[in-house]
Amino acid sequence: MMMLAVACTSESSSDGGEQAETCAYRVLYQDRTYRDVANVEFTAGEKLGSATIPPCQDTGDQDKAEESGETTTAYAVDGISPDMAVAVGDSPGDATFVAAYSGNKLPPEIRKLIDRP
C-alpha cells in the first residue's frame, strides 16, 4: 500500500482578503501524537482501537480549538511497534500510515520502510 499525504485547507481572512491555511495531518492514539509520512509501503494489520484526528488549529480560532476532532480506527502496522507507527482509517485497505516522531526525526525502523528499494 502506498500512503498519500493528507492536508486540510481553508481560504478566508477577517479583512475580506483570501489567505491560505494548511493543517498538518496529526493523529492522537494512546497519549501519543502521530504525523503522516509520505511514500511508505506498509501492511495494516489487526485493529488496535479508536484514534482521534484533532481539528485544525493553525489559525488560533477558539471555536476550532474547542472541537473534539474526528474519531477513526487505528490498526497495527506489520513489523512496527504501535509506539512508533500505526495506520488509521475506516478499514485496513484504506488506512493512512502515521508515525510518532522523536523531535523532527523518524525512528530508524520507519526510515527503513521509506528507504526500501
Backbone hydrogen bonds in HBPLUS format (Angstrom, degrees):
<---DONOR---> <-ACCEPTOR-->    atom                        ^
c    i                          cat <-CA-CA->   ^        H-A-AA   ^      H-
h    n   atom  resd res      DA  || num        DHA   H-A  angle D-A-AA Bond
n    s   type  num  typ     dist DA aas  dist angle  dist       angle   num
A0021-GLU N   A0010-SER O   3.09 MM  11  5.31 129.3  2.35 149.7 159.0     1
A0012-SER N   A0019-GLN O   3.36 MM   7  5.34 149.0  2.46 136.9 138.1     2
A0016-GLY N   A0013-SER O   3.30 MM   3  5.65 163.5  2.33 113.7 115.1     3
A0027-VAL N   A0034-TYR O   2.88 MM   7  5.07 149.7  1.97 141.9 146.9     4
A0034-TYR N   A0027-VAL O   2.78 MM   7  5.07 163.8  1.80 154.1 159.7     5
A0028-LEU N   A0052-THR O   2.73 MM  24  5.09 166.7  1.75 154.4 159.2     6
A0052-THR N   A0028-LEU O   2.92 MM  24  5.09 163.9  1.95 146.6 152.0     7
A0029-TYR N   A0032-ARG O   2.98 MM   3  5.42 159.8  2.02 152.3 158.8     8
A0032-ARG N   A0029-TYR O   3.02 MM   3  5.42 146.1  2.14 113.0 123.3     9
A0035-ARG N   A0099-ALA O   2.84 MM  64  5.43 160.2  1.88 144.3 143.3    10
A0099-ALA N   A0035-ARG O   2.81 MM  64  5.43 159.5  1.86 153.8 149.6    11
A0078-ASP N   A0043-THR O   2.93 MM  35  5.63 165.8  1.95 169.9 171.7    12
A0045-GLY N   A0076-ALA O   2.59 MM  31  4.88 174.9  1.60 148.5 148.5    13
A0076-ALA N   A0046-GLU O   2.84 MM  30  5.47 164.2  1.87 159.4 162.7    14
A0048-LEU N   A0074-ALA O   2.76 MM  26  5.42 170.6  1.77 146.8 148.1    15
A0074-ALA N   A0049-GLY O   2.76 MM  25  5.47 175.5  1.77 164.7 166.2    16
A0051-ALA N   A0072-THR O   2.90 MM  21  5.29 160.6  1.94 140.7 142.2    17
A0072-THR N   A0051-ALA O   2.89 MM  21  5.29 165.4  1.91 148.3 150.8    18
A0053-ILE N   A0070-GLU O   2.73 MM  17  5.05 167.3  1.74 155.4 159.8    19
A0070-GLU N   A0053-ILE O   2.89 MM  17  5.05 157.7  1.94 145.1 143.1    20
A0060-GLY N   A0057-GLN O   3.35 MM   3  5.54 150.8  2.44 104.6 112.3    21
A0065-ALA N   A0061-ASP O   3.03 MM   4  6.30 151.7  2.11 148.9 157.8    22
A0066-GLU N   A0062-GLN O   3.12 MM   4  6.33 136.9  2.31 146.3 155.5    23
A0067-GLU N   A0064-LYS O   3.15 MM   3  5.27 149.4  2.25 102.5 111.5    24
A0089-GLY N   A0073-THR O   3.03 MM  16  5.48 151.0  2.12 146.8 155.9    25
A0075-TYR N   A0087-ALA O   2.64 MM  12  5.02 154.0  1.71 157.4 163.7    26
A0087-ALA N   A0075-TYR O   2.94 MM  12  5.02 167.1  1.96 145.7 149.2    27
A0080-ILE N   A0077-VAL O   3.03 MM   3  5.58 163.2  2.05 145.9 144.1    28
A0084-MET N   A0081-SER O   2.85 MM   3  5.49 155.8  1.91 119.2 126.3    29
A0085-ALA N   A0081-SER O   3.12 MM   4  6.46 158.8  2.17 151.0 157.6    30
A0100-ALA N   A0084-MET O   2.77 MM  16  5.15 164.3  1.79 140.1 144.5    31
A0086-VAL N   A0098-VAL O   3.03 MM  12  5.66 153.1  2.11 155.4 163.9    32
A0098-VAL N   A0086-VAL O   2.94 MM  12  5.66 166.6  1.96 178.5 174.0    33
A0088-VAL N   A0096-THR O   2.87 MM   8  5.20 154.6  1.93 139.6 145.5    34
A0096-THR N   A0088-VAL O   2.70 MM   8  5.20 157.5  1.75 144.5 146.7    35
A0094-ASP N   A0091-SER O   3.16 MM   3  5.60 147.3  2.27 110.9 119.2    36
A0102-SER N   A0105-LYS O   2.99 MM   3  5.38 171.0  2.00 163.3 163.2    37
A0105-LYS N   A0102-SER O   3.14 MM   3  5.38 161.8  2.18 125.4 125.7    38
A0110-ILE N   A0107-PRO O   2.97 MM   3  5.45 133.7  2.19 113.0 124.7    39
A0111-ARG N   A0107-PRO O   3.17 MM   4  6.55 157.6  2.22 151.2 158.1    40
A0112-LYS N   A0108-PRO O   3.03 MM   4  6.30 150.5  2.12 147.8 154.7    41
A0113-LEU N   A0110-ILE O   3.01 MM   3  5.19 121.5  2.36 100.6 115.0    42
A0114-ILE N   A0110-ILE O   3.14 MM   4  6.53 152.7  2.22 150.8 158.4    43
A0115-ASP N   A0111-ARG O   2.83 MM   4  6.00 159.1  1.87 155.5 161.6    44
